[in-house]
Structure formats: structure tokens, C-alpha cells
Amino acid sequence: MMTSLIVTVEVNPDRVEDFLRFMTEAAEDARTKEPGCRRFEVARLTDRPNVFTLAELYDNFAALEAHRQTPHFQLFAQRAKEHDLIVNKTSALGEVVSA
């Protein structure tokens, strides 16, 4: 069964441009280098320009777990920590029941 992950990220307002640069690179790598990744969208909230949602879709939970082990995922995590990018993050993991 396909696995969905929706992540909401509140970014340090002083670091939004860094976040965008690093996240769009990581999202592109996920879409192009991971056969189990079907979708990885990055969207900005219109009323809060430092809050983003990541909509991710994977073939299954194993593909999501494989994503978390990739060099581009690890690099983004390292950059996020080093550059103090993230203020708060929540996520919702689910199984796709209709597409």
C-alpha cells in the first residue's frame, strides 16, 4: 500500500532562503534518484511565509525508510542543524486509501 507523509515545517524567519535552497535540492533528488518516491512537493503557506508543507508519496513504507537513509536526506538534516533552520516540525504518516 502506498505511504503518504505530510510534514509541516516552521522555518527560522532569518533562514528561509537557506531552507528553500536546501529543501528544493533535496526534494529534486528524492523525485529523480529514488524509484520508490512518487511525489515530493514543497509548498509555502500564503499567510505565513516561513511555514512550509512537504507532501511526500512513496510506493510503500520501505521506500520511505529507504528515503531516510539517502545521502541527500542526510545532507539536508545536517544542513538544517548546522544552519539552525527549523523552529518546529510536525508530521502525519498515512496509508493512501484513494488516489
URCOR-V655541 format. One record per residue. RES is the residue in one small letter. SS is DSSP state (a for helix, b for strand, c for the rest). PSI is psi in degrees with one decimal (NA if undefined). D_LAST is the distance of its C-alpha to the last C-alpha in Angstrom with 2 decimals. Layout:
<<RES | SS | PSI | D_LAST> <RES | SS | PSI | D_LAST>>
This chain:
<<m | c | 139.3 | 11.47> <m | c | 146.6 | 9.68> <t | b | 133.0 | 11.45> <s | b | 140.1 | 10.90> <l | b | 123.2 | 14.17> <i | b | 121.0 | 15.16> <v | b | 132.8 | 18.88> <t | b | 126.3 | 21.25> <v | b | 121.3 | 24.49> <e | b | 119.8 | 27.71> <v | b | 142.9 | 29.84> <n | c | 120.8 | 33.62> <p | a | -29.1 | 34.44> <d | a | -5.8 | 37.06> <r | a | 15.2 | 34.65> <v | a | -44.2 | 31.70> <e | a | -40.2 | 32.65> <d | a | -46.2 | 32.97> <f | a | -48.4 | 29.59> <l | a | -44.1 | 27.96> <r | a | -49.5 | 29.84> <f | a | -40.8 | 29.07> <m | a | -40.9 | 25.40> <t | a | -34.6 | 24.53> <e | a | -45.8 | 26.41> <a | a | -40.5 | 24.61> <a | a | -42.6 | 21.13> <e | a | -42.5 | 22.25> <d | a | -41.2 | 23.63> <a | a | -45.8 | 20.47> <r | a | -35.6 | 18.47> <t | a | -21.8 | 21.36> <k | a | -7.4 | 23.02> <e | c | 108.8 | 20.44> <p | c | -24.6 | 18.79> <g | c | -3.9 | 16.40> <c | b | 117.1 | 15.21> <r | b | -23.7 | 12.19> <r | b | 140.9 | 12.46> <f | b | 95.2 | 15.37> <e | b | 143.3 | 15.98> <v | b | 121.1 | 19.19> <a | b | 147.7 | 19.71> <r | b | 137.1 | 22.96> <l | c | 135.7 | 23.49> <t | c | -29.4 | 25.51> <d | c | -4.8 | 27.95> <r | c | 89.7 | 28.47> <p | c | -3.3 | 28.77> <n | c | 14.1 | 29.19> <v | b | 131.9 | 25.90> <f | b | 152.5 | 22.76> <t | b | 141.1 | 19.18> <l | b | 120.9 | 17.57> <a | b | 112.0 | 13.79> <e | b | 141.8 | 13.39> <l | b | 128.7 | 10.85> <y | b | 155.2 | 12.62> <d | c | -36.3 | 12.59> <n | c | 178.5 | 14.21> <f | a | -33.8 | 16.74> <a | a | -37.1 | 19.50> <a | a | -37.2 | 18.05> <l | a | -44.4 | 17.99> <e | a | -38.8 | 21.52> <a | a | -38.5 | 22.57> <h | a | -42.4 | 21.45> <r | c | -13.4 | 23.79> <q | c | -3.2 | 26.62> <t | c | 154.0 | 26.46> <p | a | -38.0 | 29.42> <h | a | -34.2 | 27.45> <f | a | -45.9 | 25.94> <q | a | -39.6 | 29.46> <l | a | -43.8 | 31.01> <f | a | -44.3 | 28.85> <a | a | -42.0 | 29.72> <q | a | -46.6 | 33.35> <r | a | -41.0 | 33.40> <a | a | -41.6 | 31.79> <k | a | -48.0 | 34.57> <e | a | -34.9 | 37.37> <h | c | 7.7 | 36.62> <d | c | 53.0 | 35.89> <l | c | -39.7 | 32.59> <i | b | 126.0 | 30.65> <v | b | -43.3 | 31.97> <n | b | 148.0 | 29.15> <k | b | 134.8 | 25.73> <t | b | 156.0 | 23.19> <s | b | 155.7 | 19.92> <a | b | 117.4 | 17.11> <l | b | 134.9 | 15.68> <g | b | 169.5 | 12.85> <e | b | 134.7 | 10.80> <v | c | 124.5 | 7.01> <v | c | -16.1 | 6.95> <s | c | 135.2 | 3.78> <a | c | NA | 0.00>>
